[in-house]
Amino acid sequence: MQFILHLDPQEEDERVEVYAREERPFLQELETLTLGHRGRRYLVGLTGQGHKLIPYSQAYLFFTRAKRVWVRTPQGEYPIRERLFELEEILDSRHFVRISNSEIVNISQIDSLDFSRAGSITLQLKDGHTTYVSRRALARFKKSLGI
């Protein structure tokens, strides 16, 4: 494999071109890294007055409530149109992990972990919210953190 970088001050738009013999998981990761979250940098939260653009990095937690998916941010909670399974596909798995059937957490927004509950982990987020890793998601969560 080769890596070639061309720097051209005259170039107006950045692009990445990949030449490969076959599709490989690494190439899919490269595409995700290059394009981000389906090429979008923001989620659209719904408010009483309209819509709010929410950068993915500001999302503490995605969760379900009353058959809707919500995002918790430093500014508050907003319903969003995406379903959890869709978010799981588009979010960067290095930063977001599913912790239960109803929640996806931003790993960088975890303040502390408490292993004292048998069979589960209690998470304290940086905004003070407490949530739990389900037993079914425990192995995946630990693998994401390298523990």
Contacts in CASP RR format, 6 or more apart in sequence:
PFRMAT RR
TARGET T0000
AUTHOR 0000-0000-0000
METHOD contacts of the structure
MODEL  1
MQFILHLDPQEEDERVEVYAREERPFLQELETLTLGHRGRRYLVGLTGQG
HKLIPYSQAYLFFTRAKRVWVRTPQGEYPIRERLFELEEILDSRHFVRIS
NSEIVNISQIDSLDFSRAGSITLQLKDGHTTYVSRRALARFKKSLGI
16 30 0 8 1.000
16 34 0 8 1.000
18 27 0 8 1.000
18 30 0 8 1.000
20 27 0 8 1.000
32 92 0 8 1.000
33 92 0 8 1.000
36 92 0 8 1.000
37 56 0 8 1.000
37 90 0 8 1.000
37 91 0 8 1.000
37 92 0 8 1.000
38 90 0 8 1.000
41 55 0 8 1.000
41 56 0 8 1.000
42 53 0 8 1.000
42 54 0 8 1.000
42 55 0 8 1.000
42 56 0 8 1.000
43 53 0 8 1.000
43 54 0 8 1.000
43 55 0 8 1.000
43 56 0 8 1.000
43 59 0 8 1.000
43 71 0 8 1.000
43 80 0 8 1.000
43 82 0 8 1.000
44 51 0 8 1.000
44 52 0 8 1.000
44 53 0 8 1.000
44 54 0 8 1.000
44 80 0 8 1.000
44 81 0 8 1.000
45 51 0 8 1.000
45 52 0 8 1.000
45 53 0 8 1.000
45 54 0 8 1.000
45 71 0 8 1.000
45 78 0 8 1.000
45 79 0 8 1.000
45 80 0 8 1.000
46 52 0 8 1.000
46 78 0 8 1.000
46 79 0 8 1.000
46 80 0 8 1.000
46 81 0 8 1.000
47 78 0 8 1.000
52 75 0 8 1.000
52 78 0 8 1.000
54 71 0 8 1.000
54 73 0 8 1.000
54 78 0 8 1.000
54 80 0 8 1.000
56 91 0 8 1.000
56 92 0 8 1.000
56 95 0 8 1.000
57 106 0 8 1.000
57 108 0 8 1.000
58 73 0 8 1.000
58 74 0 8 1.000
58 75 0 8 1.000
59 71 0 8 1.000
59 72 0 8 1.000
59 73 0 8 1.000
59 96 0 8 1.000
59 106 0 8 1.000
59 109 0 8 1.000
60 72 0 8 1.000
60 73 0 8 1.000
60 74 0 8 1.000
60 105 0 8 1.000
60 106 0 8 1.000
60 109 0 8 1.000
60 125 0 8 1.000
60 126 0 8 1.000
60 127 0 8 1.000
60 129 0 8 1.000
61 71 0 8 1.000
61 72 0 8 1.000
61 103 0 8 1.000
61 104 0 8 1.000
61 105 0 8 1.000
61 106 0 8 1.000
61 109 0 8 1.000
61 125 0 8 1.000
61 129 0 8 1.000
61 131 0 8 1.000
62 69 0 8 1.000
62 70 0 8 1.000
62 71 0 8 1.000
62 72 0 8 1.000
62 80 0 8 1.000
62 84 0 8 1.000
62 87 0 8 1.000
62 96 0 8 1.000
62 103 0 8 1.000
62 104 0 8 1.000
62 105 0 8 1.000
63 69 0 8 1.000
63 70 0 8 1.000
63 72 0 8 1.000
63 102 0 8 1.000
63 103 0 8 1.000
63 104 0 8 1.000
64 70 0 8 1.000
64 84 0 8 1.000
64 102 0 8 1.000
64 103 0 8 1.000
68 79 0 8 1.000
69 79 0 8 1.000
69 80 0 8 1.000
69 81 0 8 1.000
69 82 0 8 1.000
69 83 0 8 1.000
69 84 0 8 1.000
69 87 0 8 1.000
70 77 0 8 1.000
70 78 0 8 1.000
70 79 0 8 1.000
70 80 0 8 1.000
71 77 0 8 1.000
71 78 0 8 1.000
71 80 0 8 1.000
72 125 0 8 1.000
72 127 0 8 1.000
72 129 0 8 1.000
74 127 0 8 1.000
82 90 0 8 1.000
84 98 0 8 1.000
84 102 0 8 1.000
84 104 0 8 1.000
87 96 0 8 1.000
87 104 0 8 1.000
88 96 0 8 1.000
88 98 0 8 1.000
88 104 0 8 1.000
91 104 0 8 1.000
93 144 0 8 1.000
94 107 0 8 1.000
95 106 0 8 1.000
95 107 0 8 1.000
95 108 0 8 1.000
96 104 0 8 1.000
96 105 0 8 1.000
96 106 0 8 1.000
96 107 0 8 1.000
97 104 0 8 1.000
97 105 0 8 1.000
97 107 0 8 1.000
97 137 0 8 1.000
97 140 0 8 1.000
97 141 0 8 1.000
97 144 0 8 1.000
98 104 0 8 1.000
98 137 0 8 1.000
98 140 0 8 1.000
99 105 0 8 1.000
99 123 0 8 1.000
99 131 0 8 1.000
99 132 0 8 1.000
99 133 0 8 1.000
99 134 0 8 1.000
99 137 0 8 1.000
99 141 0 8 1.000
100 132 0 8 1.000
100 133 0 8 1.000
100 134 0 8 1.000
100 136 0 8 1.000
100 137 0 8 1.000
101 134 0 8 1.000
101 136 0 8 1.000
103 131 0 8 1.000
105 123 0 8 1.000
105 125 0 8 1.000
105 131 0 8 1.000
107 144 0 8 1.000
107 145 0 8 1.000
109 125 0 8 1.000
109 126 0 8 1.000
109 127 0 8 1.000
110 123 0 8 1.000
110 124 0 8 1.000
110 125 0 8 1.000
110 126 0 8 1.000
111 124 0 8 1.000
111 125 0 8 1.000
111 126 0 8 1.000
111 128 0 8 1.000
112 123 0 8 1.000
112 124 0 8 1.000
113 121 0 8 1.000
113 122 0 8 1.000
113 123 0 8 1.000
113 124 0 8 1.000
114 121 0 8 1.000
114 122 0 8 1.000
114 123 0 8 1.000
114 124 0 8 1.000
115 121 0 8 1.000
116 122 0 8 1.000
117 132 0 8 1.000
119 135 0 8 1.000
119 138 0 8 1.000
120 132 0 8 1.000
120 133 0 8 1.000
120 134 0 8 1.000
120 135 0 8 1.000
120 138 0 8 1.000
121 132 0 8 1.000
121 133 0 8 1.000
121 138 0 8 1.000
121 141 0 8 1.000
122 130 0 8 1.000
122 131 0 8 1.000
122 132 0 8 1.000
122 133 0 8 1.000
123 130 0 8 1.000
123 131 0 8 1.000
123 132 0 8 1.000
123 133 0 8 1.000
124 130 0 8 1.000
125 131 0 8 1.000
133 141 0 8 1.000
END
